Amino acid sequence: MTTYQPDTTRHPADAAAQIAAVYSRNGARPWPSARPRIVIIGAGFGGINAARTLAGKNVDVLMIDRNNYHGFWPLLYQVATAGLEPESVAYPVRAIVRSFNNVSFMMAEVTSINFSAKIIHTSTIPLPYDYLIIAAGSANNYFGNNALAEHTYSLKDINDAERLRNRVLSNFEYAVSEQNPDIRRRLLTLVIVGGGPTGVELAGAFIELIRHVLVRDYPMLDISEARVVLVEASDRVLAVFPEGLRQSALRRLQEMGVEVRLKTQVAAVDATSVTFADGSTLETDTVVWAAGVRSAHLADSIGLKLARGARVPVEPTLNLAEYPDVFVVGDMAYLEGYKPGVAYPMVAPVAIQMAERAAKNIVATTRRRPMQPFRYFDKGNMATIGRRGAVLDSFGIRLTGYLAWFGWLVVHLLSLVGFRNRVIVLLNWAYSYFTYDRGVRLITGLKPNSSIDRV
Ligand SMILES: Cc1cc2nc3c(=O)[nH]c(=O)nc-3n(C[C@H](O)[C@H](O)[C@H](O)COP(=O)(O)OP(=O)(O)OC[C@H]3O[C@@H](n4cnc5c(N)ncnc54)[C@H](O)[C@@H]3O)c2cc1C
């Protein structure tokens, strides 16, 4: 496969035309434009909401993303666990921006930024900007342990979710003909590292997939050999929730059949096992890393001093102290104030609200008005545990069980971008709810090798 390479040998006038074409959807707007040019890096929760806020304002906006879709990550675990098809948690960026007449889109990877020259370097053409909003999200944090990165599965985007689904389903297929009981158990053991919302939601959904669906698909397997082990270094799961909800979540996971190992640290992972800090090992073919998150890798290549989690420190107005025309929002931004000395968490509502504030501050600056500091309106937290369980902590209301799950369902359905996606997700959920089935049990793309071939 060849990658698109722009023709960099062109005359400067052609380069200007190329830039104008990118900025202006119908090519009609001249370049340099009389209006401020705002580039938004990332079409995630932050980027899309920044564009929405800037729509119709007297500025030209260009959004850049390495993918041509906006991903709704809170439902990604359902793609990994065969509950939803990948297309239903993603939406084409162009379909979103086409209703904003001053916003255009370019698919490209941003590789570096020259803040002094106000130029963004991308996998296609370099682009000038007047104002910049960086919203490139997050990446897994392996804390410098390359073996973790090499031997674990992650859940950060659609490719990850499909890879994990393919791995788990393939292992069940390989287990059918495996005569060695040790290898068979290894194939059927899934270890999830990290007891935060992603780890808990994945563990709950995988155990249900195994106990309600795969048990019927594989009558020849002894399903009691299949294990989902959730490993957490601290003494609790869902640390951001109050004690009562944490206990309830733990109990629910255990009742469903998830083996929860608290106060257990992972020391090493290889192709067929995980070793814990106390020296014990667990034979497994599939380890999911949900124990560390950091800012997107773009942060490493923009020459700024980074804070905890490689996040970019910003002023309360969300711009950089050194380059006030550059704003950083969402998972990439480091701003304390959530609690004294604590940075705002890497969650969607923070990204959405930061993006709106950054966009409004840019508009204020273009009108020579003062910028406003970021204020967070905290709507609370929620996480699902299986098909009908959840914990919800919102505006002082603490719920567990069916009611919390229903609240989670409504909020997520309404937050999804695109009517088609909402309908498809609702239909999938209703189908799974009433039949206990999962429609997307497909092993697609390249088949993962059996671990037997790999050792
Ligand atoms: C599996 C999972 C489950 C989650 N569940 C929840 C939840 O239930 N509730 C909640 O509030 N939050 C949840 N989150 C966190 C939430 O998704 C993030 O906080 C939110 O997406 C942050 O928004 P953002 O705009 O900063 O980044 P993102 O939404 O991640 O968007 C970043 C965008 O930047 C693009 N990008 C990255 N690097 C480059 C580059 N170099 N060049 C071009 N484009 C680039 C990416 O393709 C992506 O589209 C979850 C996250 C994950 C991964």
The ligand as an ORCA input file, in Angstrom:
! r2SCAN-3c Opt
* xyz 0 1
  C     -11.819      2.828     26.197
  C     -12.120      4.201     26.749
  C     -13.266      4.384     27.519
  C     -13.563      5.645     28.025
  N     -14.713      5.801     28.756
  C     -15.051      7.027     29.192
  C     -16.289      7.241     29.876
  O     -17.067      6.305     30.080
  N     -16.589      8.517     30.268
  C     -15.743      9.561     30.035
  O     -16.067     10.694     30.393
  N     -14.569      9.391     29.406
  C     -14.209      8.160     28.976
  N     -13.022      7.979     28.316
  C     -12.103      9.117     28.185
  C     -12.552     10.033     27.068
  O     -12.789      9.288     25.898
  C     -11.471     11.069     26.847
  O     -11.291     11.794     28.037
  C     -11.828     12.018     25.722
  O     -11.954     11.294     24.514
  C     -10.775     13.111     25.591
  O     -11.091     13.925     24.507
  P      -9.914     14.538     23.618
  O     -10.569     15.401     22.620
  O      -8.871     15.104     24.502
  O      -9.258     13.264     22.920
  P      -9.922     12.188     21.945
  O     -11.388     12.165     22.056
  O      -9.200     10.915     22.223
  O      -9.544     12.709     20.501
  C      -8.216     12.829     20.092
  C      -8.187     12.828     18.581
  O      -6.890     13.243     18.163
  C      -6.457     12.452     17.085
  N      -5.002     12.483     17.069
  C      -4.155     12.058     18.017
  N      -2.886     12.313     17.679
  C      -2.933     12.920     16.463
  C      -1.945     13.425     15.580
  N      -0.643     13.384     15.873
  N      -2.337     13.966     14.407
  C      -3.660     14.013     14.079
  N      -4.632     13.556     14.888
  C      -4.285     13.026     16.071
  C      -7.057     11.089     17.373
  O      -7.190     10.327     16.172
  C      -8.397     11.449     17.989
  O      -9.418     11.510     17.021
  C     -12.695      6.734     27.783
  C     -11.541      6.551     27.013
  C     -11.251      5.296     26.497
  C     -10.013      5.103     25.655
*
